[in-house]
Amino acid sequence: MKNIHPGLIAMATLRDGTYWFLPEHALAVVKDAMKYGLPLVGIDGAIVTPDWIKPSAADSWDYTSPSYPPVADRYLHAWQFIEDRANSGVHFEIVLDDD
């Protein structure tokens, strides 16, 4: 997350070292990743409350795993994937290889 705008980071919920974004902020992170050429390696979805995090495999995607179908454009896929879940109450971790 070191290359993502600090204003976006400030909008995230930080839990156990993971930044969880509401869909509209997750989309902005994907846009920044694409703009700066940061490799997108996955999306983790979860329901995040003040007391717990419930991961959702149905709302997650791993671009590096052979268990998932390959996609031609990770950024476009991530955008649509998150947008499709915009009203679901899910928060997203955007997993980048930006170290």
N, CA, C and O atoms as CSV, one atom per row, in Angstrom:
chain,resi,resn,atom,element,x,y,z
A,1,MET,N,N,0.807,-1.201,0.000
A,1,MET,CA,C,0.000,0.000,0.000
A,1,MET,C,C,0.848,1.262,0.000
A,1,MET,O,O,0.313,2.370,0.051
A,2,LYS,N,N,2.153,1.106,-0.056
A,2,LYS,CA,C,3.011,2.278,0.058
A,2,LYS,C,C,2.861,3.239,-1.121
A,2,LYS,O,O,3.194,4.417,-0.984
A,3,ASN,N,N,2.378,2.783,-2.258
A,3,ASN,CA,C,2.218,3.651,-3.423
A,3,ASN,C,C,0.792,4.150,-3.622
A,3,ASN,O,O,0.503,4.812,-4.618
A,4,ILE,N,N,-0.085,3.845,-2.701
A,4,ILE,CA,C,-1.479,4.285,-2.792
A,4,ILE,C,C,-1.636,5.600,-2.037
A,4,ILE,O,O,-1.028,5.800,-0.985
A,5,HIS,N,N,-2.441,6.479,-2.573
A,5,HIS,CA,C,-2.640,7.814,-2.000
A,5,HIS,C,C,-3.006,7.719,-0.517
A,5,HIS,O,O,-3.894,6.953,-0.142
A,6,PRO,N,N,-2.325,8.494,0.321
A,6,PRO,CA,C,-2.604,8.454,1.774
A,6,PRO,C,C,-4.057,8.760,2.128
A,6,PRO,O,O,-4.568,8.263,3.131
A,7,GLY,N,N,-4.718,9.568,1.320
A,7,GLY,CA,C,-6.131,9.859,1.573
A,7,GLY,C,C,-6.999,8.619,1.446
A,7,GLY,O,O,-7.982,8.468,2.171
A,8,LEU,N,N,-6.641,7.729,0.525
A,8,LEU,CA,C,-7.376,6.469,0.387
A,8,LEU,C,C,-7.095,5.557,1.571
A,8,LEU,O,O,-8.003,4.915,2.100
A,9,ILE,N,N,-5.848,5.503,1.979
A,9,ILE,CA,C,-5.479,4.672,3.125
A,9,ILE,C,C,-6.252,5.138,4.358
A,9,ILE,O,O,-6.702,4.321,5.161
A,10,ALA,N,N,-6.400,6.434,4.501
A,10,ALA,CA,C,-7.118,6.986,5.660
A,10,ALA,C,C,-8.587,6.583,5.667
A,10,ALA,O,O,-9.217,6.578,6.724
A,11,MET,N,N,-9.139,6.247,4.511
A,11,MET,CA,C,-10.549,5.855,4.420
A,11,MET,C,C,-10.769,4.377,4.768
A,11,MET,O,O,-11.906,3.944,4.950
A,12,ALA,N,N,-9.696,3.618,4.859
A,12,ALA,CA,C,-9.802,2.181,5.115
A,12,ALA,C,C,-9.982,1.891,6.603
A,12,ALA,O,O,-9.662,2.712,7.463
A,13,THR,N,N,-10.502,0.706,6.872
A,13,THR,CA,C,-10.547,0.173,8.228
A,13,THR,C,C,-9.328,-0.731,8.375
A,13,THR,O,O,-9.183,-1.702,7.633
A,14,LEU,N,N,-8.464,-0.421,9.316
A,14,LEU,CA,C,-7.252,-1.221,9.530
A,14,LEU,C,C,-7.512,-2.242,10.622
A,14,LEU,O,O,-7.852,-1.883,11.750
A,15,ARG,N,N,-7.353,-3.516,10.287
A,15,ARG,CA,C,-7.518,-4.610,11.241
A,15,ARG,C,C,-6.397,-5.605,11.061
A,15,ARG,O,O,-6.193,-6.130,9.966
A,16,ASP,N,N,-5.675,-5.865,12.124
A,16,ASP,CA,C,-4.607,-6.869,12.108
A,16,ASP,C,C,-3.653,-6.677,10.928
A,16,ASP,O,O,-3.223,-7.646,10.303
A,17,GLY,N,N,-3.332,-5.426,10.635
A,17,GLY,CA,C,-2.384,-5.132,9.572
A,17,GLY,C,C,-2.960,-5.151,8.168
A,17,GLY,O,O,-2.218,-5.007,7.197
A,18,THR,N,N,-4.257,-5.323,8.043
A,18,THR,CA,C,-4.912,-5.369,6.736
A,18,THR,C,C,-5.822,-4.162,6.580
A,18,THR,O,O,-6.580,-3.823,7.489
A,19,TYR,N,N,-5.741,-3.514,5.420
A,19,TYR,CA,C,-6.618,-2.386,5.108
A,19,TYR,C,C,-7.858,-2.902,4.374
A,19,TYR,O,O,-7.755,-3.501,3.304
A,20,TRP,N,N,-9.025,-2.662,4.963
A,20,TRP,CA,C,-10.300,-3.063,4.376
A,20,TRP,C,C,-11.010,-1.824,3.860
A,20,TRP,O,O,-11.254,-0.879,4.611
A,21,PHE,N,N,-11.341,-1.831,2.574
A,21,PHE,CA,C,-11.950,-0.684,1.916
A,21,PHE,C,C,-13.413,-0.934,1.578
A,21,PHE,O,O,-13.793,-2.038,1.186
A,22,LEU,N,N,-14.221,0.095,1.734
A,22,LEU,CA,C,-15.577,0.066,1.178
A,22,LEU,C,C,-15.425,-0.012,-0.341
A,22,LEU,O,O,-14.390,0.385,-0.876
A,23,PRO,N,N,-16.438,-0.515,-1.042
A,23,PRO,CA,C,-16.295,-0.693,-2.492
A,23,PRO,C,C,-15.832,0.556,-3.242
A,23,PRO,O,O,-14.960,0.455,-4.105
A,24,GLU,N,N,-16.393,1.733,-2.936
A,24,GLU,CA,C,-15.998,2.925,-3.693
A,24,GLU,C,C,-14.523,3.280,-3.477
A,24,GLU,O,O,-13.871,3.808,-4.378
A,25,HIS,N,N,-14.008,2.994,-2.298
A,25,HIS,CA,C,-12.590,3.253,-2.040
A,25,HIS,C,C,-11.717,2.146,-2.633
A,25,HIS,O,O,-10.608,2.405,-3.099
A,26,ALA,N,N,-12.217,0.926,-2.612
A,26,ALA,CA,C,-11.487,-0.183,-3.244
A,26,ALA,C,C,-11.326,0.079,-4.742
A,26,ALA,O,O,-10.274,-0.210,-5.313
A,27,LEU,N,N,-12.358,0.620,-5.375
A,27,LEU,CA,C,-12.265,0.953,-6.798
A,27,LEU,C,C,-11.197,2.017,-7.045
A,27,LEU,O,O,-10.471,1.953,-8.037
A,28,ALA,N,N,-11.102,2.984,-6.153
A,28,ALA,CA,C,-10.074,4.021,-6.283
A,28,ALA,C,C,-8.677,3.433,-6.112
A,28,ALA,O,O,-7.737,3.878,-6.771
A,29,VAL,N,N,-8.528,2.439,-5.238
A,29,VAL,CA,C,-7.232,1.771,-5.069
A,29,VAL,C,C,-6.872,1.014,-6.346
A,29,VAL,O,O,-5.723,1.050,-6.786
A,30,VAL,N,N,-7.839,0.335,-6.935
A,30,VAL,CA,C,-7.593,-0.379,-8.200
A,30,VAL,C,C,-7.176,0.622,-9.278
A,30,VAL,O,O,-6.261,0.357,-10.057
A,31,LYS,N,N,-7.844,1.759,-9.317
A,31,LYS,CA,C,-7.508,2.797,-10.306
A,31,LYS,C,C,-6.075,3.298,-10.098
A,31,LYS,O,O,-5.328,3.451,-11.064
A,32,ASP,N,N,-5.691,3.552,-8.847
A,32,ASP,CA,C,-4.320,3.976,-8.551
A,32,ASP,C,C,-3.307,2.891,-8.935
A,32,ASP,O,O,-2.250,3.188,-9.492
A,33,ALA,N,N,-3.637,1.651,-8.635
A,33,ALA,CA,C,-2.733,0.536,-8.975
A,33,ALA,C,C,-2.503,0.482,-10.483
A,33,ALA,O,O,-1.374,0.310,-10.942
A,34,MET,N,N,-3.575,0.630,-11.241
A,34,MET,CA,C,-3.454,0.612,-12.699
A,34,MET,C,C,-2.635,1.823,-13.168
A,34,MET,O,O,-1.753,1.685,-14.016
A,35,LYS,N,N,-2.925,2.997,-12.620
A,35,LYS,CA,C,-2.238,4.231,-13.011
A,35,LYS,C,C,-0.729,4.135,-12.796
A,35,LYS,O,O,0.055,4.601,-13.623
A,36,TYR,N,N,-0.329,3.524,-11.675
A,36,TYR,CA,C,1.085,3.453,-11.332
A,36,TYR,C,C,1.736,2.114,-11.691
A,36,TYR,O,O,2.898,1.879,-11.362
A,37,GLY,N,N,0.987,1.242,-12.365
A,37,GLY,CA,C,1.547,-0.035,-12.798
A,37,GLY,C,C,1.871,-0.987,-11.664
A,37,GLY,O,O,2.798,-1.791,-11.769
A,38,LEU,N,N,1.109,-0.902,-10.577
A,38,LEU,CA,C,1.335,-1.794,-9.439
A,38,LEU,C,C,0.656,-3.136,-9.713
A,38,LEU,O,O,-0.538,-3.166,-10.012
A,39,PRO,N,N,1.380,-4.225,-9.618
A,39,PRO,CA,C,0.780,-5.530,-9.897
A,39,PRO,C,C,-0.345,-5.873,-8.917
A,39,PRO,O,O,-0.164,-5.838,-7.700
A,40,LEU,N,N,-1.482,-6.197,-9.466
A,40,LEU,CA,C,-2.654,-6.597,-8.694
A,40,LEU,C,C,-2.641,-8.119,-8.595
A,40,LEU,O,O,-2.729,-8.809,-9.611
A,41,VAL,N,N,-2.532,-8.642,-7.380
A,41,VAL,CA,C,-2.438,-10.097,-7.231
A,41,VAL,C,C,-3.697,-10.725,-6.637
A,41,VAL,O,O,-3.864,-11.943,-6.688
A,42,GLY,N,N,-4.583,-9.900,-6.073
A,42,GLY,CA,C,-5.803,-10.484,-5.540
A,42,GLY,C,C,-6.740,-9.470,-4.917
A,42,GLY,O,O,-6.395,-8.309,-4.700
A,43,ILE,N,N,-7.938,-9.954,-4.638
A,43,ILE,CA,C,-8.976,-9.194,-3.954
A,43,ILE,C,C,-9.521,-10.116,-2.873
A,43,ILE,O,O,-9.909,-11.250,-3.156
A,44,ASP,N,N,-9.549,-9.637,-1.654
A,44,ASP,CA,C,-10.162,-10.400,-0.561
A,44,ASP,C,C,-11.384,-9.634,-0.085
A,44,ASP,O,O,-11.295,-8.452,0.245
A,45,GLY,N,N,-12.509,-10.301,-0.050
A,45,GLY,CA,C,-13.741,-9.694,0.422
A,45,GLY,C,C,-14.106,-10.225,1.792
A,45,GLY,O,O,-13.849,-11.386,2.113
A,46,ALA,N,N,-14.715,-9.353,2.607
A,46,ALA,CA,C,-15.131,-9.761,3.954
A,46,ALA,C,C,-16.196,-8.805,4.472
A,46,ALA,O,O,-16.278,-7.648,4.058
A,47,ILE,N,N,-16.994,-9.311,5.372
A,47,ILE,CA,C,-17.881,-8.453,6.142
A,47,ILE,C,C,-17.059,-7.983,7.336
A,47,ILE,O,O,-16.513,-8.797,8.081
A,48,VAL,N,N,-16.973,-6.675,7.512
A,48,VAL,CA,C,-16.166,-6.096,8.583
A,48,VAL,C,C,-17.089,-5.336,9.528
A,48,VAL,O,O,-17.814,-4.432,9.111
A,49,THR,N,N,-17.055,-5.707,10.792
A,49,THR,CA,C,-17.828,-5.012,11.823
A,49,THR,C,C,-16.835,-4.498,12.869
A,49,THR,O,O,-15.647,-4.811,12.797
A,50,PRO,N,N,-17.304,-3.727,13.824
A,50,PRO,CA,C,-16.394,-3.271,14.876
A,50,PRO,C,C,-15.780,-4.413,15.694
A,50,PRO,O,O,-14.718,-4.241,16.292
A,51,ASP,N,N,-16.439,-5.573,15.723
A,51,ASP,CA,C,-15.990,-6.666,16.577
A,51,ASP,C,C,-15.365,-7.855,15.854
A,51,ASP,O,O,-14.627,-8.624,16.470
A,52,TRP,N,N,-15.641,-8.022,14.572
A,52,TRP,CA,C,-15.131,-9.201,13.882
A,52,TRP,C,C,-15.029,-8.973,12.379
A,52,TRP,O,O,-15.566,-8.011,11.830
A,53,ILE,N,N,-14.316,-9.898,11.738
A,53,ILE,CA,C,-14.183,-9.934,10.281
A,53,ILE,C,C,-14.602,-11.326,9.826
A,53,ILE,O,O,-14.098,-12.332,10.327
A,54,LYS,N,N,-15.521,-11.375,8.879
A,54,LYS,CA,C,-15.963,-12.656,8.329
A,54,LYS,C,C,-15.560,-12.710,6.850
A,54,LYS,O,O,-16.224,-12.117,6.001
A,55,PRO,N,N,-14.467,-13.427,6.548
A,55,PRO,CA,C,-14.021,-13.534,5.155
A,55,PRO,C,C,-15.084,-14.180,4.277
A,55,PRO,O,O,-15.873,-15.004,4.740
A,56,SER,N,N,-15.092,-13.799,3.017
A,56,SER,CA,C,-16.043,-14.344,2.060
A,56,SER,C,C,-15.304,-14.830,0.818
A,56,SER,O,O,-14.827,-14.028,0.015
A,57,ALA,N,N,-15.217,-16.130,0.671
A,57,ALA,CA,C,-14.550,-16.704,-0.507
A,57,ALA,C,C,-15.274,-16.311,-1.796
A,57,ALA,O,O,-14.638,-16.152,-2.837
A,58,ALA,N,N,-16.587,-16.156,-1.735
A,58,ALA,CA,C,-17.367,-15.773,-2.919
A,58,ALA,C,C,-17.066,-14.349,-3.358
A,58,ALA,O,O,-17.327,-13.987,-4.505
A,59,ASP,N,N,-16.522,-13.540,-2.462
A,59,ASP,CA,C,-16.215,-12.145,-2.757
A,59,ASP,C,C,-14.710,-11.906,-2.823
A,59,ASP,O,O,-14.236,-10.797,-2.574
A,60,SER,N,N,-13.972,-12.948,-3.157
A,60,SER,CA,C,-12.511,-12.879,-3.233
A,60,SER,C,C,-12.036,-13.472,-4.554
A,60,SER,O,O,-12.724,-14.288,-5.167
A,61,TRP,N,N,-10.841,-13.046,-4.984
A,61,TRP,CA,C,-10.255,-13.552,-6.220
A,61,TRP,C,C,-8.737,-13.524,-6.082
A,61,TRP,O,O,-8.166,-12.537,-5.620
A,62,ASP,N,N,-8.092,-14.609,-6.485
A,62,ASP,CA,C,-6.631,-14.694,-6.439
A,62,ASP,C,C,-6.112,-14.821,-7.863
A,62,ASP,O,O,-6.271,-15.860,-8.504
A,63,TYR,N,N,-5.493,-13.755,-8.346
A,63,TYR,CA,C,-5.011,-13.747,-9.726
A,63,TYR,C,C,-3.778,-14.618,-9.934
A,63,TYR,O,O,-3.390,-14.868,-11.075
A,64,THR,N,N,-3.165,-15.077,-8.868
A,64,THR,CA,C,-1.959,-15.898,-8.991
A,64,THR,C,C,-2.235,-17.387,-8.827
A,64,THR,O,O,-1.337,-18.207,-9.019
A,65,SER,N,N,-3.460,-17.744,-8.477
A,65,SER,CA,C,-3.789,-19.140,-8.216
A,65,SER,C,C,-4.361,-19.829,-9.453
A,65,SER,O,O,-5.220,-19.273,-10.137
A,66,PRO,N,N,-3.883,-21.037,-9.735
A,66,PRO,CA,C,-4.461,-21.796,-10.853
A,66,PRO,C,C,-5.884,-22.270,-10.561
A,66,PRO,O,O,-6.552,-22.799,-11.449
A,67,SER,N,N,-6.352,-22.087,-9.329
A,67,SER,CA,C,-7.720,-22.475,-8.966
A,67,SER,C,C,-8.758,-21.515,-9.534
A,67,SER,O,O,-9.946,-21.836,-9.581
A,68,TYR,N,N,-8.308,-20.334,-9.967
A,68,TYR,CA,C,-9.211,-19.331,-10.527
A,68,TYR,C,C,-8.977,-19.238,-12.025
A,68,TYR,O,O,-7.844,-19.383,-12.484
A,69,PRO,N,N,-10.036,-18.997,-12.794
A,69,PRO,CA,C,-9.840,-18.839,-14.243
A,69,PRO,C,C,-8.956,-17.622,-14.547
A,69,PRO,O,O,-9.057,-16.602,-13.867
A,70,PRO,N,N,-8.104,-17.723,-15.549
A,70,PRO,CA,C,-7.279,-16.568,-15.916
A,70,PRO,C,C,-8.151,-15.442,-16.471
A,70,PRO,O,O,-9.204,-15.691,-17.057
A,71,VAL,N,N,-7.703,-14.214,-16.282
A,71,VAL,CA,C,-8.402,-13.055,-16.839
A,71,VAL,C,C,-7.414,-12.271,-17.693
A,71,VAL,O,O,-6.218,-12.242,-17.403
A,72,ALA,N,N,-7.917,-11.638,-18.743
A,72,ALA,CA,C,-7.053,-10.904,-19.670
A,72,ALA,C,C,-6.528,-9.612,-19.055
A,72,ALA,O,O,-5.376,-9.241,-19.278
A,73,ASP,N,N,-7.362,-8.929,-18.285
A,73,ASP,CA,C,-6.986,-7.644,-17.698
A,73,ASP,C,C,-7.408,-7.650,-16.232
A,73,ASP,O,O,-8.592,-7.526,-15.918
A,74,ARG,N,N,-6.443,-7.792,-15.352
A,74,ARG,CA,C,-6.739,-7.888,-13.916
A,74,ARG,C,C,-7.436,-6.635,-13.389
A,74,ARG,O,O,-8.353,-6.731,-12.574
A,75,TYR,N,N,-7.008,-5.475,-13.847
A,75,TYR,CA,C,-7.582,-4.227,-13.342
A,75,TYR,C,C,-9.043,-4.090,-13.753
A,75,TYR,O,O,-9.890,-3.733,-12.934
A,76,LEU,N,N,-9.335,-4.370,-15.010
A,76,LEU,CA,C,-10.719,-4.313,-15.496
A,76,LEU,C,C,-11.577,-5.354,-14.777
A,76,LEU,O,O,-12.707,-5.073,-14.378
A,77,HIS,N,N,-11.034,-6.544,-14.619
A,77,HIS,CA,C,-11.768,-7.591,-13.914
A,77,HIS,C,C,-12.035,-7.176,-12.470
A,77,HIS,O,O,-13.156,-7.324,-11.984
A,78,ALA,N,N,-11.023,-6.660,-11.782
A,78,ALA,CA,C,-11.181,-6.234,-10.387
A,78,ALA,C,C,-12.238,-5.143,-10.279
A,78,ALA,O,O,-13.075,-5.168,-9.377
A,79,TRP,N,N,-12.198,-4.191,-11.198
A,79,TRP,CA,C,-13.177,-3.096,-11.200
A,79,TRP,C,C,-14.596,-3.666,-11.275
A,79,TRP,O,O,-15.458,-3.314,-10.470
A,80,GLN,N,N,-14.825,-4.544,-12.247
A,80,GLN,CA,C,-16.173,-5.119,-12.426
A,80,GLN,C,C,-16.558,-6.004,-11.248
A,80,GLN,O,O,-17.703,-5.978,-10.796
A,81,PHE,N,N,-15.614,-6.780,-10.756
A,81,PHE,CA,C,-15.842,-7.680,-9.628
A,81,PHE,C,C,-16.309,-6.896,-8.402
A,81,PHE,O,O,-17.274,-7.281,-7.742
A,82,ILE,N,N,-15.625,-5.802,-8.104
A,82,ILE,CA,C,-15.983,-4.974,-6.941
A,82,ILE,C,C,-17.276,-4.219,-7.210
A,82,ILE,O,O,-18.152,-4.149,-6.348
A,83,GLU,N,N,-17.391,-3.661,-8.397
A,83,GLU,CA,C,-18.598,-2.909,-8.750
A,83,GLU,C,C,-19.851,-3.788,-8.643
A,83,GLU,O,O,-20.904,-3.318,-8.214
A,84,ASP,N,N,-19.735,-5.046,-9.029
A,84,ASP,CA,C,-20.858,-5.982,-8.945
A,84,ASP,C,C,-21.301,-6.219,-7.499
A,84,ASP,O,O,-22.422,-6.664,-7.254
A,85,ARG,N,N,-20.421,-5.923,-6.550
A,85,ARG,CA,C,-20.711,-6.169,-5.136
A,85,ARG,C,C,-20.853,-4.860,-4.339
A,85,ARG,O,O,-20.799,-4.867,-3.109
A,86,ALA,N,N,-21.029,-3.764,-5.041
A,86,ALA,CA,C,-21.019,-2.435,-4.423
A,86,ALA,C,C,-22.065,-2.269,-3.323
A,86,ALA,O,O,-21.845,-1.519,-2.372
A,87,ASN,N,N,-23.175,-2.943,-3.438
A,87,ASN,CA,C,-24.250,-2.795,-2.448
A,87,ASN,C,C,-24.406,-4.011,-1.547
A,87,ASN,O,O,-25.461,-4.212,-0.945
A,88,SER,N,N,-23.369,-4.810,-1.456
A,88,SER,CA,C,-23.466,-6.070,-0.713
A,88,SER,C,C,-23.053,-5.957,0.755
A,88,SER,O,O,-23.269,-6.887,1.531
A,89,GLY,N,N,-22.461,-4.826,1.138
A,89,GLY,CA,C,-21.970,-4.681,2.506
A,89,GLY,C,C,-20.584,-5.259,2.718
A,89,GLY,O,O,-20.094,-5.302,3.847
A,90,VAL,N,N,-19.944,-5.705,1.638
A,90,VAL,CA,C,-18.620,-6.310,1.721
A,90,VAL,C,C,-17.549,-5.217,1.660
A,90,VAL,O,O,-17.676,-4.249,0.910
A,91,HIS,N,N,-16.500,-5.388,2.454
A,91,HIS,CA,C,-15.291,-4.576,2.370
A,91,HIS,C,C,-14.255,-5.395,1.600
A,91,HIS,O,O,-14.339,-6.621,1.535
A,92,PHE,N,N,-13.283,-4.700,1.022
A,92,PHE,CA,C,-12.287,-5.386,0.206
A,92,PHE,C,C,-10.866,-5.017,0.611
A,92,PHE,O,O,-10.550,-3.859,0.884
A,93,GLU,N,N,-10.030,-6.034,0.640
A,93,GLU,CA,C,-8.588,-5.823,0.696
A,93,GLU,C,C,-8.097,-5.954,-0.739
A,93,GLU,O,O,-8.394,-6.943,-1.409
A,94,ILE,N,N,-7.364,-4.983,-1.206
A,94,ILE,CA,C,-6.763,-5.046,-2.535
A,94,ILE,C,C,-5.315,-5.481,-2.334
A,94,ILE,O,O,-4.516,-4.766,-1.729
A,95,VAL,N,N,-4.991,-6.662,-2.849
A,95,VAL,CA,C,-3.672,-7.233,-2.624
A,95,VAL,C,C,-2.780,-6.846,-3.812
A,95,VAL,O,O,-3.002,-7.242,-4.956
A,96,LEU,N,N,-1.761,-6.051,-3.471
A,96,LEU,CA,C,-0.838,-5.557,-4.483
A,96,LEU,C,C,0.563,-6.088,-4.204
A,96,LEU,O,O,0.926,-6.345,-3.056
A,97,ASP,N,N,1.335,-6.248,-5.257
A,97,ASP,CA,C,2.748,-6.590,-5.118
A,97,ASP,C,C,3.528,-5.295,-5.316
A,97,ASP,O,O,4.121,-5.067,-6.370
A,98,ASP,N,N,3.516,-4.443,-4.277
A,98,ASP,CA,C,4.124,-3.122,-4.413
A,98,ASP,C,C,5.285,-2.899,-3.459
A,98,ASP,O,O,5.627,-1.757,-3.150
A,99,ASP,N,N,5.892,-3.979,-2.992
A,99,ASP,CA,C,7.034,-3.832,-2.072
A,99,ASP,C,C,8.319,-3.599,-2.798
A,99,ASP,O,O,9.367,-3.456,-2.169
